[in-house]
Amino acid sequence: MIIDLEKPVVAAGAPVFRLLSDALGVEALGIDGSRPQDDHAIAALAAALDQHGVVLMRGQTLTPDQHIAFSRRFGALQEVAQKQYQMPGKPHIYVIGNVVENGHAVADPSVGRLWHSDQSFLQHPALGSVLYGVECPDEGADTLFANMYAAWEALSPARQEELQELRAVHSFSEYYEALRQRDPTQPVLTGERRALYPDVVHPLVRQNPRTGRKALYFNPGYVTAIIGTTAAHGEALMRELTEHCSRERFVHAHKWRPGDLLMWDNLGVIHKGTPFDTDRYVRRMHRTTIAGNADVYRASLLH
């Protein structure tokens, strides 16, 4: 149920949704993520995620265990590649921000500054992410989301026909080396860690396994080449697609408040963070990641 929030009415026991923007996203009312959710509520949230790409729940108060338990209702969880920023004793929680404890950074300070979808460098990319705002700056540190379903649908039929035959290389190693140039505090990428995340190839177009809606599956943060094209043509195509999918009509900017719990669909949405004054503000965010699997990935392929 989508409502106008001028006079909200929350149905007992079920979430009600408010559109966040014309581009994408809904806010779910009536959800307390600290408590067990019934199957009806989870199904409603999953359907909203399929349809709108982003689901926001404000005013949450979650322990790490409650955050993990809520996230697991949507699938198995996976750890991130940046092991040094996992919460001690809670490896499924990835800590993001500029938090320093006992002289050591305990949160990833530089992740997410490029448009990307999470974990696309895996053979079976992450299905979704669930990010919880613990400490949120008053200025800056927004998250921008781009609707890749709408970006695909805005292309001409001829361009769609061309793109859905192409595949792209997603590289954790190249992304990470570029990240280290921007942030030398990131540890050196060891050969052992590099071997854990070899380059993978994904199609430029995938479909939602449940709805069948097609999305432009292009990840500017991790894509390094387009298969079957020259390097020059591939680079030009990557620039074109980055510019196209980040147009204002496809983008929603989320301004964080402490207690926000935000879910997004990593197939149909890309995102990036905006800067903030790190000398003035502390930012601490906790993220869980919903794992992909072979069956879901296979169902997302067009061919």
Number of C-alpha atoms within 10 A of each C-alpha: 12 13 13 10 13 6 7 12 13 16 11 8 12 19 22 23 26 19 18 18 15 10 18 25 27 23 20 24 20 18 22 16 20 17 12 14 17 11 10 12 17 18 14 17 24 18 14 20 21 20 19 22 27 28 26 24 21 21 15 18 18 19 11 18 13 15 24 20 16 21 22 15 17 17 15 13 22 16 17 19 14 15 11 17 19 22 16 12 7 12 17 23 26 25 26 22 22 19 20 12 9 6 7 8 15 21 23 21 21 18 15 18 15 18 22 21 29 26 24 27 24 19 18 18 21 24 25 28 22 23 23 28 24 19 19 22 20 17 13 16 21 19 17 17 26 27 28 27 26 21 23 23 14 14 14 10 11 8 11 15 11 10 17 18 14 15 19 23 20 27 21 24 19 16 17 21 15 13 19 16 10 11 14 11 13 17 11 11 12 9 8 8 13 14 10 11 15 14 19 16 18 23 21 18 25 25 20 20 17 11 11 13 17 23 23 27 26 29 27 20 26 25 23 20 21 22 16 12 13 11 13 10 13 17 15 12 16 20 12 11 17 16 11 17 26 20 12 11 16 21 24 21 19 17 15 22 17 19 18 21 25 22 25 26 25 25 31 32 31 28 24 19 19 13 12 16 13 15 7 9 17 17 22 21 23 22 24 26 28 26 19 22 15 11 10 15 19 13 15 22 16 13 9
